Amino acid sequence: MKNIYLDHAATCPTDPEVVNAMLPYFTENYGNPSSIYSISRTTRNAIEDAREILAKAIGASSGEIVFTSGGSESDNFAIKGVAHALREKGRHIITSQIEHHAVLYTCKFLEKNGYDVSYLPVDSAGIVKMDELEKAIRRDTILITIMHANNEIGSIQPVREIAEIAKKHKIAFHTDAVQTFGHIPVNVNELNVDLLSISGHKFHGPKGVGALYIRKGTKITPLIHGGDQERRRRASTENVPGIVGLGQAVEIAPGIMSDEMKRQAQLRDTFIGKILNTIPDSRLNGHATQRLPNNINISFKGIEGESILLNLDMFGIAASTGSACSSSSLEPSHVLLAIGLDHELAHGSVRFSLGKHTTLEELDRVAEILPGIIKKLRAMSPLYNQ
Ligand SMILES: *Cc1c(COP(=O)(O)O)cnc(C)c1O
C-alpha cells in the first residue's frame, strides 16, 4: 500500500535537488564564514548567493534579509525585536485571534512583560475584520502583526489593506508568510510590509532554517546576541548547509508556482466538492476562494478528528487536525473557535494539505475511503444520533 501524505502545511519532504545542493557544505566546504582564510570564502559566498536569491524572489534587497532557525524564530525576532526597540514610543501591539502559536504566544509573553495586546476577531470565513483594526489602533500602537494566510483553514488575509492602515498611522507591520511563500506570490513591496517571516521546510526546503525580511530603516533589537554575523542582527555561526538549501528551494519554488497553484487549487476544489456531496453533516472551514491552493479543512459533525486521523492512518493516509503544535493538547483549535465553531464541531475537524507531488488519484482514493470511516465512527458515537 502506497502512503498518501496530505500534511504539507505541517512540513514538506525536502526536495532531492535541495539535499544535493546542501551536501558539500557538510563536508568539503566546512569553513566558518567569518574566518579570513580562503576556504571560508566559499561558504561566505554561498550564504550571500542564497541571500540574493531569496531577496530577489520577494522583491527585497539582500541587506534586508536575516537568516534564522525557522518560522518560529523569525516571528519571535520580529515581534520581540520591534517591541523592544520601540518600547519608549509605545507598548501596544495588534494581532489577530487566529495567528500561529509562534505569534500568539510571543504576544502573550509580551503581555506579561508590560505590553498591551489587542487580538482582532475574524469573520466566519477567517478573515480579519478591517473595521475592528481601525478601532483597535491607539496612540501607543507600535506594531501590527497579522499572518498572510492561516495554517489551519487557509484563509488569505487582506495584507495590503492592513498595510495601508498601518502606514497611515506610521505603525510597523509584520506578516507571518510561512504558509504562503513558495505557494502563492509573495512580494514585500506589493504587500507593503515592514517585516515578513518565512520557513524553509514549508516549501520543500530543509527544516531548522528560515528568514526574516526587515525593511531598511525598521527599528529592531536582535533576539540572539553574540558574534557579528548577519550584520549584527543575529549572532551564531551560520547554518551554511541550511541556508544553501533554503536558497535552492527558493530557486525551484517560483518556477513551478503559477501552474502548480492552479493545479492544486483544482485538486482542492474537486476534493471538497466530493466530500461535501458524499458525507452528510460535513462543512468546509475557511474562505471558499480567498484560500491557499493547498488547504482543505472540513468539520464532521458528531465525531473526533483524532479518531478520523487514526482510521485514515490505517490506510496509510497522513492528515492532521489542524496544527501540529496543538496536537498534544485537548483544547480545540483556537482558529476554529474564532470562526465561530462550537467545541464539538471544532473537535471533529480534519485538515488535508496538498503538495507538489499530490495527485488526483491520491485524493480520489481518500474521497473513496473517508465516507466509510465517518459512517463507522458516527455509528459508534453517542454525540451523533441522526
Ligand atoms: C509552521 C509555521 C510556523 C513555524 O515555523 P517553524 O519553521 O516550524 O518554526 C510559523 N507560522 C506558521 C503560519 C506556520 O505554518
The ligand as an ORCA input file, in Angstrom:
! r2SCAN-3c Opt
* xyz 0 1
  C       4.986     26.191     10.571
  C       4.609     27.587     10.878
  C       5.411     28.382     11.722
  C       6.628     27.836     12.423
  O       7.677     27.574     11.523
  P       8.905     26.658     12.015
  O       9.897     26.785     10.895
  O       8.376     25.275     12.143
  O       9.393     27.233     13.281
  C       5.031     29.689     11.927
  N       3.947     30.199     11.360
  C       3.146     29.477     10.530
  C       1.952     30.099      9.909
  C       3.448     28.141     10.277
  O       2.655     27.418      9.484
*
